[in-house]
Amino acid sequence: MTTTARTRLLQALSLFSTGLLAGAFAYGAANLVPTFDVVPIGMRLDFHTALMAKNGITMQSAMAVSALSTLALAVAERGRARALAGAAGALVIASFLITRFGNVPINGRIKQWAATAPPAGYVDVLRRWELFNDARTLSAAVAFGLLVLLALPPAAAGRSPQASSA
């Protein structure tokens, strides 16, 4: 496989996986979180706990493939393309770190609350989970946008063909 073919394959994989990641986060932010806010708290906690059990594997896989493929693309590219791919990779890693150190600990609390009852002040904790969710959604969406920009033909992206290979 030629270097150009490998780079195009990495570009396709990073664009696809990061698009899935951003899309999943955006769907959750646009549909699941507002639904959580209007159902009784017991239903929210039960559903949230069940959802997190299913999401663990799929979202971690999407984050891993997205991070590895964007960082590999950054290594394969040069110039502005390398910077765009590297920034996208950093944003995907940021979404992972936000999830791991922001959302996941709160998910553990929510799981306990679902088995017992939410403590006083639980609304503030749920708001903090939503802020972390917004942050990871935004970082994944911007990463996807950078990869879309990178995938555009040079003229459509406002750059000359020579700039993309510099």
C-alpha positions as CSV (number, residue, x, y, z in Angstrom):
1,M,0.0,0.0,0.0
2,T,1.4,3.4,-0.9
3,T,1.9,6.2,1.6
4,T,-0.9,8.2,-0.1
5,A,-3.3,5.2,0.2
6,R,-2.4,4.7,3.8
7,T,-3.0,8.3,4.6
8,R,-6.3,8.3,2.8
9,L,-7.3,5.2,4.7
10,L,-6.3,6.8,8.0
11,Q,-8.2,9.9,7.0
12,A,-11.4,7.9,6.3
13,L,-11.1,5.9,9.5
14,S,-10.5,9.0,11.7
15,L,-13.3,10.9,10.0
16,F,-15.8,8.0,10.3
17,S,-15.0,7.1,13.9
18,T,-14.9,10.6,15.1
19,G,-18.1,11.3,13.3
20,L,-19.7,8.4,15.1
21,L,-18.3,9.6,18.5
22,A,-19.5,13.2,18.0
23,G,-22.9,12.0,16.7
24,A,-23.4,9.7,19.7
25,F,-22.5,12.5,22.1
26,A,-24.7,15.0,20.2
27,Y,-27.7,12.7,20.2
28,G,-27.3,12.2,23.9
29,A,-27.0,15.9,24.6
30,A,-29.9,16.9,22.3
31,N,-32.3,14.1,23.2
32,L,-31.4,12.0,26.2
33,V,-30.4,14.7,28.6
34,P,-33.5,16.8,28.0
35,T,-35.6,13.6,28.5
36,F,-33.7,12.9,31.7
37,D,-34.8,16.3,33.0
38,V,-38.5,15.7,32.5
39,V,-39.0,12.2,33.8
40,P,-39.3,11.3,37.5
41,I,-35.9,11.0,39.2
42,G,-36.2,7.3,39.9
43,M,-36.8,6.6,36.2
44,R,-33.9,8.8,35.2
45,L,-31.5,7.1,37.6
46,D,-32.6,3.6,36.4
47,F,-32.4,4.5,32.8
48,H,-29.1,6.4,33.2
49,T,-27.6,3.3,35.0
50,A,-28.8,0.9,32.3
51,L,-27.5,3.2,29.5
52,M,-24.1,3.6,31.0
53,A,-23.7,-0.2,31.2
54,K,-24.4,-0.4,27.5
55,N,-22.4,2.7,26.5
56,G,-19.2,1.7,28.2
57,I,-18.0,-0.6,25.5
58,T,-19.3,1.2,22.5
59,M,-18.2,4.7,23.5
60,Q,-14.8,3.6,24.7
61,S,-14.2,1.8,21.5
62,A,-15.2,4.8,19.4
63,M,-13.0,7.1,21.5
64,A,-10.0,4.7,21.2
65,V,-10.4,4.3,17.4
66,S,-10.9,8.0,17.0
67,A,-7.8,8.9,19.1
68,L,-5.5,6.3,17.5
69,S,-6.6,7.1,13.9
70,T,-6.4,10.9,14.3
71,L,-3.0,10.7,16.0
72,A,-1.7,8.2,13.3
73,L,-3.0,10.6,10.7
74,A,-1.2,13.5,12.3
75,V,2.0,11.5,12.1
76,A,1.4,10.6,8.4
77,E,0.6,14.2,7.4
78,R,2.7,17.3,7.1
79,G,2.2,21.0,7.5
80,R,-1.4,22.3,8.1
81,A,-2.9,18.9,7.7
82,R,-0.7,17.6,10.5
83,A,-1.8,20.4,12.7
84,L,-5.5,19.8,12.0
85,A,-5.2,16.1,12.6
86,G,-3.2,16.6,15.7
87,A,-5.7,19.1,17.1
88,A,-8.5,16.7,16.3
89,G,-6.6,13.9,18.1
90,A,-6.0,16.2,21.1
91,L,-9.7,17.0,21.3
92,V,-10.7,13.4,21.1
93,I,-8.3,12.7,24.0
94,A,-9.9,15.6,25.8
95,S,-13.3,14.1,25.4
96,F,-12.0,10.8,26.8
97,L,-10.4,12.6,29.8
98,I,-13.5,14.6,30.5
99,T,-15.5,11.3,30.4
100,R,-13.1,9.4,32.5
101,F,-12.5,12.0,35.2
102,G,-15.8,13.9,35.0
103,N,-18.7,11.8,33.9
104,V,-17.6,8.3,35.0
105,P,-17.2,9.1,38.7
106,I,-20.7,10.7,38.7
107,N,-22.1,7.7,36.9
108,G,-20.9,5.6,39.8
109,R,-22.8,7.8,42.2
110,I,-25.9,7.6,40.0
111,K,-25.7,3.8,40.1
112,Q,-25.6,3.9,43.9
113,W,-28.5,6.3,44.0
114,A,-30.6,4.1,41.7
115,A,-30.2,1.3,44.2
116,T,-31.0,3.5,47.2
117,A,-32.1,7.1,46.9
118,P,-30.5,10.3,45.7
119,P,-29.0,12.4,48.5
120,A,-29.7,16.0,49.3
121,G,-27.9,18.2,46.7
122,Y,-28.2,15.5,44.0
123,V,-29.5,18.1,41.5
124,D,-26.2,20.0,41.6
125,V,-24.3,16.7,40.9
126,L,-26.5,16.0,38.0
127,R,-26.0,19.5,36.6
128,R,-22.2,18.9,36.9
129,W,-22.6,15.7,34.9
130,E,-24.5,17.6,32.3
131,L,-21.7,20.2,32.1
132,F,-19.1,17.5,31.6
133,N,-21.4,16.0,29.0
134,D,-21.6,19.3,27.1
135,A,-17.8,19.7,27.3
136,R,-17.1,16.2,25.9
137,T,-19.8,16.7,23.2
138,L,-18.3,20.0,22.1
139,S,-14.7,18.6,22.0
140,A,-15.8,15.6,19.9
141,A,-17.8,17.8,17.6
142,V,-14.9,20.2,17.0
143,A,-12.6,17.3,16.4
144,F,-15.0,16.0,13.8
145,G,-15.3,19.4,12.2
146,L,-11.5,19.7,11.9
147,L,-11.4,16.3,10.2
148,V,-14.1,17.4,7.8
149,L,-12.1,20.5,7.0
150,L,-9.1,18.3,6.4
151,A,-11.0,16.0,4.1
152,L,-12.2,18.9,1.9
153,P,-10.5,19.4,-1.4
154,P,-7.8,22.2,-1.1
155,A,-9.8,24.8,-3.0
156,A,-13.0,24.1,-1.0
157,A,-11.1,24.5,2.3
158,G,-9.6,27.8,1.2
159,R,-6.1,26.5,0.8
160,S,-3.8,25.9,-2.2
161,P,-2.9,22.4,-3.2
162,Q,0.8,23.2,-2.3
163,A,-0.2,24.2,1.3
164,S,-1.6,20.8,2.0
165,S,1.6,19.0,1.0
166,A,4.0,21.4,2.6
